Amino acid sequence: MQKNEILKTFNRTKDKLIVAGNGPSLGNIDYTRMPEDYDVFRCNQFYFEDKYFLGKKVKAFFA
């Protein structure tokens, strides 16, 4: 795939995109610095989190 082709396949609807794993640093997010509206891509085993750090709406995930 060419650059950015993978992003086109996930039907992004927002201008901003956040890609996050499931490391302990997620507990230190300063939500005041987050964009107002964004798509979320997650990786690793984020579904084992006991708290939804970036919300329940995930556009795509990579295992």
PyMOL Python script that loads the backbone (N, CA, C, O; Angstrom):
from pymol import cmd

cmd.read_pdbstr("""\
ATOM      1  N   MET A   1       0.824  -1.187   0.000  1.00  0.00           N
ATOM      2  CA  MET A   1       0.000   0.000   0.000  1.00  0.00           C
ATOM      3  C   MET A   1       0.868   1.250   0.000  1.00  0.00           C
ATOM      4  O   MET A   1       1.934   1.288   0.614  1.00  0.00           O
ATOM      5  N   GLN A   2       0.398   2.249  -0.687  1.00  0.00           N
ATOM      6  CA  GLN A   2       1.112   3.518  -0.687  1.00  0.00           C
ATOM      7  C   GLN A   2       0.801   4.297   0.587  1.00  0.00           C
ATOM      8  O   GLN A   2      -0.131   3.979   1.325  1.00  0.00           O
ATOM      9  N   LYS A   3       1.598   5.310   0.817  1.00  0.00           N
ATOM     10  CA  LYS A   3       1.422   6.148   1.997  1.00  0.00           C
ATOM     11  C   LYS A   3      -0.021   6.646   2.101  1.00  0.00           C
ATOM     12  O   LYS A   3      -0.596   7.115   1.119  1.00  0.00           O
ATOM     13  N   ASN A   4      -0.588   6.543   3.277  1.00  0.00           N
ATOM     14  CA  ASN A   4      -1.938   6.996   3.612  1.00  0.00           C
ATOM     15  C   ASN A   4      -3.055   6.129   3.037  1.00  0.00           C
ATOM     16  O   ASN A   4      -4.225   6.412   3.294  1.00  0.00           O
ATOM     17  N   GLU A   5      -2.744   5.098   2.279  1.00  0.00           N
ATOM     18  CA  GLU A   5      -3.782   4.227   1.738  1.00  0.00           C
ATOM     19  C   GLU A   5      -4.537   3.513   2.851  1.00  0.00           C
ATOM     20  O   GLU A   5      -5.753   3.339   2.762  1.00  0.00           O
ATOM     21  N   ILE A   6      -3.840   3.105   3.886  1.00  0.00           N
ATOM     22  CA  ILE A   6      -4.507   2.390   4.972  1.00  0.00           C
ATOM     23  C   ILE A   6      -5.524   3.287   5.675  1.00  0.00           C
ATOM     24  O   ILE A   6      -6.566   2.800   6.112  1.00  0.00           O
ATOM     25  N   LEU A   7      -5.251   4.568   5.790  1.00  0.00           N
ATOM     26  CA  LEU A   7      -6.197   5.480   6.428  1.00  0.00           C
ATOM     27  C   LEU A   7      -7.466   5.638   5.609  1.00  0.00           C
ATOM     28  O   LEU A   7      -8.542   5.814   6.178  1.00  0.00           O
ATOM     29  N   LYS A   8      -7.368   5.580   4.303  1.00  0.00           N
ATOM     30  CA  LYS A   8      -8.543   5.708   3.446  1.00  0.00           C
ATOM     31  C   LYS A   8      -9.488   4.525   3.612  1.00  0.00           C
ATOM     32  O   LYS A   8     -10.697   4.681   3.442  1.00  0.00           O
ATOM     33  N   THR A   9      -8.972   3.360   3.937  1.00  0.00           N
ATOM     34  CA  THR A   9      -9.812   2.170   4.036  1.00  0.00           C
ATOM     35  C   THR A   9     -10.688   2.171   5.281  1.00  0.00           C
ATOM     36  O   THR A   9     -11.603   1.353   5.376  1.00  0.00           O
ATOM     37  N   PHE A  10     -10.443   3.053   6.233  1.00  0.00           N
ATOM     38  CA  PHE A  10     -11.214   3.056   7.473  1.00  0.00           C
ATOM     39  C   PHE A  10     -12.265   4.150   7.531  1.00  0.00           C
ATOM     40  O   PHE A  10     -12.830   4.391   8.598  1.00  0.00           O
ATOM     41  N   ASN A  11     -12.545   4.817   6.427  1.00  0.00           N
ATOM     42  CA  ASN A  11     -13.622   5.794   6.348  1.00  0.00           C
ATOM     43  C   ASN A  11     -13.553   6.829   7.464  1.00  0.00           C
ATOM     44  O   ASN A  11     -14.517   7.039   8.200  1.00  0.00           O
ATOM     45  N   ARG A  12     -12.413   7.461   7.574  1.00  0.00           N
ATOM     46  CA  ARG A  12     -12.263   8.501   8.594  1.00  0.00           C
ATOM     47  C   ARG A  12     -13.249   9.624   8.336  1.00  0.00           C
ATOM     48  O   ARG A  12     -13.491   9.993   7.187  1.00  0.00           O
ATOM     49  N   THR A  13     -13.816  10.165   9.398  1.00  0.00           N
ATOM     50  CA  THR A  13     -14.798  11.230   9.267  1.00  0.00           C
ATOM     51  C   THR A  13     -14.357  12.523   9.933  1.00  0.00           C
ATOM     52  O   THR A  13     -15.002  13.555   9.748  1.00  0.00           O
ATOM     53  N   LYS A  14     -13.297  12.496  10.690  1.00  0.00           N
ATOM     54  CA  LYS A  14     -12.826  13.679  11.418  1.00  0.00           C
ATOM     55  C   LYS A  14     -11.521  14.185  10.815  1.00  0.00           C
ATOM     56  O   LYS A  14     -10.827  13.459  10.104  1.00  0.00           O
ATOM     57  N   ASP A  15     -11.204  15.433  11.107  1.00  0.00           N
ATOM     58  CA  ASP A  15      -9.940  16.011  10.642  1.00  0.00           C
ATOM     59  C   ASP A  15      -8.761  15.558  11.489  1.00  0.00           C
ATOM     60  O   ASP A  15      -7.635  15.491  10.998  1.00  0.00           O
ATOM     61  N   LYS A  16      -9.008  15.246  12.753  1.00  0.00           N
ATOM     62  CA  LYS A  16      -7.947  14.858  13.688  1.00  0.00           C
ATOM     63  C   LYS A  16      -7.985  13.350  13.909  1.00  0.00           C
ATOM     64  O   LYS A  16      -9.045  12.728  13.839  1.00  0.00           O
ATOM     65  N   LEU A  17      -6.822  12.775  14.176  1.00  0.00           N
ATOM     66  CA  LEU A  17      -6.705  11.335  14.392  1.00  0.00           C
ATOM     67  C   LEU A  17      -5.778  11.087  15.571  1.00  0.00           C
ATOM     68  O   LEU A  17      -4.713  11.695  15.674  1.00  0.00           O
ATOM     69  N   ILE A  18      -6.189  10.193  16.456  1.00  0.00           N
ATOM     70  CA  ILE A  18      -5.350   9.796  17.587  1.00  0.00           C
ATOM     71  C   ILE A  18      -5.081   8.305  17.471  1.00  0.00           C
ATOM     72  O   ILE A  18      -6.009   7.508  17.331  1.00  0.00           O
ATOM     73  N   VAL A  19      -3.814   7.931  17.530  1.00  0.00           N
ATOM     74  CA  VAL A  19      -3.400   6.533  17.515  1.00  0.00           C
ATOM     75  C   VAL A  19      -2.803   6.247  18.880  1.00  0.00           C
ATOM     76  O   VAL A  19      -1.886   6.943  19.314  1.00  0.00           O
ATOM     77  N   ALA A  20      -3.320   5.217  19.569  1.00  0.00           N
ATOM     78  CA  ALA A  20      -2.851   4.938  20.928  1.00  0.00           C
ATOM     79  C   ALA A  20      -2.779   3.448  21.185  1.00  0.00           C
ATOM     80  O   ALA A  20      -3.599   2.677  20.687  1.00  0.00           O
ATOM     81  N   GLY A  21      -1.798   3.055  21.960  1.00  0.00           N
ATOM     82  CA  GLY A  21      -1.663   1.675  22.418  1.00  0.00           C
ATOM     83  C   GLY A  21      -2.391   1.514  23.738  1.00  0.00           C
ATOM     84  O   GLY A  21      -3.440   2.119  23.957  1.00  0.00           O
ATOM     85  N   ASN A  22      -1.834   0.701  24.610  1.00  0.00           N
ATOM     86  CA  ASN A  22      -2.487   0.493  25.902  1.00  0.00           C
ATOM     87  C   ASN A  22      -1.487   0.565  27.051  1.00  0.00           C
ATOM     88  O   ASN A  22      -1.652  -0.120  28.061  1.00  0.00           O
ATOM     89  N   GLY A  23      -0.473   1.371  26.907  1.00  0.00           N
ATOM     90  CA  GLY A  23       0.545   1.492  27.948  1.00  0.00           C
ATOM     91  C   GLY A  23       0.072   2.320  29.129  1.00  0.00           C
ATOM     92  O   GLY A  23      -0.983   2.952  29.068  1.00  0.00           O
ATOM     93  N   PRO A  24       0.847   2.318  30.201  1.00  0.00           N
ATOM     94  CA  PRO A  24       0.465   3.033  31.418  1.00  0.00           C
ATOM     95  C   PRO A  24       0.393   4.548  31.237  1.00  0.00           C
ATOM     96  O   PRO A  24      -0.247   5.231  32.037  1.00  0.00           O
ATOM     97  N   SER A  25       1.029   5.078  30.213  1.00  0.00           N
ATOM     98  CA  SER A  25       0.989   6.529  30.003  1.00  0.00           C
ATOM     99  C   SER A  25      -0.411   7.026  29.648  1.00  0.00           C
ATOM    100  O   SER A  25      -0.676   8.224  29.754  1.00  0.00           O
ATOM    101  N   LEU A  26      -1.308   6.142  29.232  1.00  0.00           N
ATOM    102  CA  LEU A  26      -2.680   6.566  28.957  1.00  0.00           C
ATOM    103  C   LEU A  26      -3.342   7.135  30.211  1.00  0.00           C
ATOM    104  O   LEU A  26      -4.244   7.967  30.113  1.00  0.00           O
ATOM    105  N   GLY A  27      -2.906   6.699  31.366  1.00  0.00           N
ATOM    106  CA  GLY A  27      -3.460   7.217  32.615  1.00  0.00           C
ATOM    107  C   GLY A  27      -3.042   8.640  32.905  1.00  0.00           C
ATOM    108  O   GLY A  27      -3.556   9.259  33.838  1.00  0.00           O
ATOM    109  N   ASN A  28      -2.104   9.178  32.113  1.00  0.00           N
ATOM    110  CA  ASN A  28      -1.602  10.538  32.321  1.00  0.00           C
ATOM    111  C   ASN A  28      -2.071  11.511  31.248  1.00  0.00           C
ATOM    112  O   ASN A  28      -1.457  12.563  31.068  1.00  0.00           O
ATOM    113  N   ILE A  29      -3.125  11.191  30.542  1.00  0.00           N
ATOM    114  CA  ILE A  29      -3.590  12.047  29.455  1.00  0.00           C
ATOM    115  C   ILE A  29      -4.126  13.358  30.017  1.00  0.00           C
ATOM    116  O   ILE A  29      -4.920  13.364  30.958  1.00  0.00           O
ATOM    117  N   ASP A  30      -3.686  14.461  29.432  1.00  0.00           N
ATOM    118  CA  ASP A  30      -4.238  15.775  29.753  1.00  0.00           C
ATOM    119  C   ASP A  30      -5.348  16.039  28.737  1.00  0.00           C
ATOM    120  O   ASP A  30      -5.084  16.508  27.630  1.00  0.00           O
ATOM    121  N   TYR A  31      -6.584  15.737  29.116  1.00  0.00           N
ATOM    122  CA  TYR A  31      -7.704  15.827  28.187  1.00  0.00           C
ATOM    123  C   TYR A  31      -7.975  17.257  27.728  1.00  0.00           C
ATOM    124  O   TYR A  31      -8.645  17.456  26.714  1.00  0.00           O
ATOM    125  N   THR A  32      -7.474  18.250  28.448  1.00  0.00           N
ATOM    126  CA  THR A  32      -7.660  19.639  28.019  1.00  0.00           C
ATOM    127  C   THR A  32      -6.843  19.949  26.767  1.00  0.00           C
ATOM    128  O   THR A  32      -7.126  20.924  26.071  1.00  0.00           O
ATOM    129  N   ARG A  33      -5.843  19.138  26.479  1.00  0.00           N
ATOM    130  CA  ARG A  33      -5.001  19.353  25.292  1.00  0.00           C
ATOM    131  C   ARG A  33      -5.470  18.534  24.090  1.00  0.00           C
ATOM    132  O   ARG A  33      -4.901  18.641  23.003  1.00  0.00           O
ATOM    133  N   MET A  34      -6.492  17.727  24.280  1.00  0.00           N
ATOM    134  CA  MET A  34      -7.000  16.878  23.200  1.00  0.00           C
ATOM    135  C   MET A  34      -7.831  17.719  22.238  1.00  0.00           C
ATOM    136  O   MET A  34      -8.458  18.694  22.654  1.00  0.00           O
ATOM    137  N   PRO A  35      -7.843  17.354  20.953  1.00  0.00           N
ATOM    138  CA  PRO A  35      -8.724  18.050  20.015  1.00  0.00           C
ATOM    139  C   PRO A  35     -10.181  17.821  20.415  1.00  0.00           C
ATOM    140  O   PRO A  35     -10.498  16.854  21.107  1.00  0.00           O
ATOM    141  N   GLU A  36     -11.047  18.703  19.980  1.00  0.00           N
ATOM    142  CA  GLU A  36     -12.456  18.595  20.344  1.00  0.00           C
ATOM    143  C   GLU A  36     -13.133  17.395  19.681  1.00  0.00           C
ATOM    144  O   GLU A  36     -13.962  16.731  20.303  1.00  0.00           O
ATOM    145  N   ASP A  37     -12.791  17.120  18.450  1.00  0.00           N
ATOM    146  CA  ASP A  37     -13.446  16.055  17.687  1.00  0.00           C
ATOM    147  C   ASP A  37     -12.369  15.272  16.938  1.00  0.00           C
ATOM    148  O   ASP A  37     -11.575  15.864  16.207  1.00  0.00           O
ATOM    149  N   TYR A  38     -12.331  13.956  17.110  1.00  0.00           N
ATOM    150  CA  TYR A  38     -11.260  13.164  16.510  1.00  0.00           C
ATOM    151  C   TYR A  38     -11.684  11.711  16.340  1.00  0.00           C
ATOM    152  O   TYR A  38     -12.569  11.221  17.042  1.00  0.00           O
ATOM    153  N   ASP A  39     -11.035  11.028  15.392  1.00  0.00           N
ATOM    154  CA  ASP A  39     -11.177   9.582  15.228  1.00  0.00           C
ATOM    155  C   ASP A  39     -10.101   8.911  16.071  1.00  0.00           C
ATOM    156  O   ASP A  39      -9.040   9.486  16.316  1.00  0.00           O
ATOM    157  N   VAL A  40     -10.387   7.687  16.512  1.00  0.00           N
ATOM    158  CA  VAL A  40      -9.442   6.954  17.355  1.00  0.00           C
ATOM    159  C   VAL A  40      -9.048   5.652  16.675  1.00  0.00           C
ATOM    160  O   VAL A  40      -9.908   4.865  16.279  1.00  0.00           O
ATOM    161  N   PHE A  41      -7.756   5.429  16.543  1.00  0.00           N
ATOM    162  CA  PHE A  41      -7.202   4.147  16.125  1.00  0.00           C
ATOM    163  C   PHE A  41      -6.466   3.602  17.335  1.00  0.00           C
ATOM    164  O   PHE A  41      -5.706   4.329  17.974  1.00  0.00           O
ATOM    165  N   ARG A  42      -6.678   2.342  17.657  1.00  0.00           N
ATOM    166  CA  ARG A  42      -6.019   1.730  18.811  1.00  0.00           C
ATOM    167  C   ARG A  42      -5.194   0.538  18.361  1.00  0.00           C
ATOM    168  O   ARG A  42      -5.440  -0.029  17.296  1.00  0.00           O
ATOM    169  N   CYS A  43      -4.221   0.160  19.167  1.00  0.00           N
ATOM    170  CA  CYS A  43      -3.404  -1.010  18.870  1.00  0.00           C
ATOM    171  C   CYS A  43      -3.105  -1.751  20.164  1.00  0.00           C
ATOM    172  O   CYS A  43      -3.373  -1.260  21.260  1.00  0.00           O
ATOM    173  N   ASN A  44      -2.553  -2.927  20.012  1.00  0.00           N
ATOM    174  CA  ASN A  44      -2.267  -3.834  21.126  1.00  0.00           C
ATOM    175  C   ASN A  44      -3.575  -4.339  21.728  1.00  0.00           C
ATOM    176  O   ASN A  44      -4.589  -4.381  21.032  1.00  0.00           O
ATOM    177  N   GLN A  45      -3.577  -4.710  22.964  1.00  0.00           N
ATOM    178  CA  GLN A  45      -4.763  -5.310  23.588  1.00  0.00           C
ATOM    179  C   GLN A  45      -5.511  -4.285  24.437  1.00  0.00           C
ATOM    180  O   GLN A  45      -5.715  -4.481  25.635  1.00  0.00           O
ATOM    181  N   PHE A  46      -5.913  -3.196  23.799  1.00  0.00           N
ATOM    182  CA  PHE A  46      -6.589  -2.111  24.498  1.00  0.00           C
ATOM    183  C   PHE A  46      -7.929  -2.537  25.088  1.00  0.00           C
ATOM    184  O   PHE A  46      -8.396  -1.924  26.048  1.00  0.00           O
ATOM    185  N   TYR A  47      -8.550  -3.566  24.539  1.00  0.00           N
ATOM    186  CA  TYR A  47      -9.868  -4.004  24.998  1.00  0.00           C
ATOM    187  C   TYR A  47      -9.824  -4.613  26.394  1.00  0.00           C
ATOM    188  O   TYR A  47     -10.877  -4.891  26.968  1.00  0.00           O
ATOM    189  N   PHE A  48      -8.636  -4.828  26.957  1.00  0.00           N
ATOM    190  CA  PHE A  48      -8.523  -5.311  28.330  1.00  0.00           C
ATOM    191  C   PHE A  48      -8.474  -4.172  29.349  1.00  0.00           C
ATOM    192  O   PHE A  48      -8.408  -4.427  30.551  1.00  0.00           O
ATOM    193  N   GLU A  49      -8.507  -2.931  28.889  1.00  0.00           N
ATOM    194  CA  GLU A  49      -8.465  -1.794  29.811  1.00  0.00           C
ATOM    195  C   GLU A  49      -9.685  -1.807  30.721  1.00  0.00           C
ATOM    196  O   GLU A  49     -10.785  -2.151  30.290  1.00  0.00           O
ATOM    197  N   ASP A  50      -9.489  -1.436  31.971  1.00  0.00           N
ATOM    198  CA  ASP A  50     -10.624  -1.367  32.893  1.00  0.00           C
ATOM    199  C   ASP A  50     -11.307   0.001  32.836  1.00  0.00           C
ATOM    200  O   ASP A  50     -12.314   0.214  33.511  1.00  0.00           O
ATOM    201  N   LYS A  51     -10.771   0.922  32.044  1.00  0.00           N
ATOM    202  CA  LYS A  51     -11.347   2.248  31.844  1.00  0.00           C
ATOM    203  C   LYS A  51     -11.159   2.614  30.375  1.00  0.00           C
ATOM    204  O   LYS A  51     -10.116   2.325  29.789  1.00  0.00           O
ATOM    205  N   TYR A  52     -12.163   3.245  29.782  1.00  0.00           N
ATOM    206  CA  TYR A  52     -12.058   3.672  28.385  1.00  0.00           C
ATOM    207  C   TYR A  52     -11.364   5.034  28.340  1.00  0.00           C
ATOM    208  O   TYR A  52     -12.023   6.069  28.431  1.00  0.00           O
ATOM    209  N   PHE A  53     -10.056   5.034  28.201  1.00  0.00           N
ATOM    210  CA  PHE A  53      -9.276   6.269  28.239  1.00  0.00           C
ATOM    211  C   PHE A  53      -9.612   7.218  27.092  1.00  0.00           C
ATOM    212  O   PHE A  53      -9.593   8.435  27.274  1.00  0.00           O
ATOM    213  N   LEU A  54      -9.913   6.686  25.939  1.00  0.00           N
ATOM    214  CA  LEU A  54     -10.200   7.520  24.767  1.00  0.00           C
ATOM    215  C   LEU A  54     -11.616   7.298  24.255  1.00  0.00           C
ATOM    216  O   LEU A  54     -11.900   7.559  23.086  1.00  0.00           O
ATOM    217  N   GLY A  55     -12.497   6.825  25.108  1.00  0.00           N
ATOM    218  CA  GLY A  55     -13.885   6.597  24.736  1.00  0.00           C
ATOM    219  C   GLY A  55     -14.113   5.208  24.168  1.00  0.00           C
ATOM    220  O   GLY A  55     -13.175   4.437  23.970  1.00  0.00           O
ATOM    221  N   LYS A  56     -15.373   4.907  23.911  1.00  0.00           N
ATOM    222  CA  LYS A  56     -15.745   3.586  23.403  1.00  0.00           C
ATOM    223  C   LYS A  56     -15.754   3.519  21.879  1.00  0.00           C
ATOM    224  O   LYS A  56     -15.771   2.425  21.314  1.00  0.00           O
ATOM    225  N   LYS A  57     -15.743   4.658  21.207  1.00  0.00           N
ATOM    226  CA  LYS A  57     -15.775   4.676  19.743  1.00  0.00           C
ATOM    227  C   LYS A  57     -14.365   4.550  19.194  1.00  0.00           C
ATOM    228  O   LYS A  57     -13.549   5.459  19.338  1.00  0.00           O
ATOM    229  N   VAL A  58     -14.087   3.427  18.568  1.00  0.00           N
ATOM    230  CA  VAL A  58     -12.780   3.171  17.964  1.00  0.00           C
ATOM    231  C   VAL A  58     -13.006   2.919  16.479  1.00  0.00           C
ATOM    232  O   VAL A  58     -13.731   1.995  16.110  1.00  0.00           O
ATOM    233  N   LYS A  59     -12.393   3.729  15.627  1.00  0.00           N
ATOM    234  CA  LYS A  59     -12.550   3.579  14.177  1.00  0.00           C
ATOM    235  C   LYS A  59     -11.859   2.337  13.650  1.00  0.00           C
ATOM    236  O   LYS A  59     -12.370   1.670  12.751  1.00  0.00           O
ATOM    237  N   ALA A  60     -10.696   2.024  14.208  1.00  0.00           N
ATOM    238  CA  ALA A  60      -9.924   0.879  13.732  1.00  0.00           C
ATOM    239  C   ALA A  60      -8.992   0.421  14.837  1.00  0.00           C
ATOM    240  O   ALA A  60      -8.642   1.188  15.735  1.00  0.00           O
ATOM    241  N   PHE A  61      -8.594  -0.849  14.757  1.00  0.00           N
ATOM    242  CA  PHE A  61      -7.594  -1.335  15.705  1.00  0.00           C
ATOM    243  C   PHE A  61      -6.620  -2.231  14.966  1.00  0.00           C
ATOM    244  O   PHE A  61      -6.943  -2.832  13.941  1.00  0.00           O
ATOM    245  N   PHE A  62      -5.433  -2.301  15.508  1.00  0.00           N
ATOM    246  CA  PHE A  62      -4.368  -3.115  14.945  1.00  0.00           C
ATOM    247  C   PHE A  62      -3.855  -4.012  16.047  1.00  0.00           C
ATOM    248  O   PHE A  62      -3.464  -3.529  17.109  1.00  0.00           O
ATOM    249  N   ALA A  63      -3.850  -5.304  15.811  1.00  0.00           N
ATOM    250  CA  ALA A  63      -3.406  -6.243  16.845  1.00  0.00           C
ATOM    251  C   ALA A  63      -1.947  -6.577  16.673  1.00  0.00           C
ATOM    252  O   ALA A  63      -1.395  -7.354  17.452  1.00  0.00           O
TER     253      ALA A  63
END
""", "prot")
cmd.dss("prot")
cmd.show_as("cartoon", "prot")
cmd.util.cbc("prot")
cmd.orient("prot")
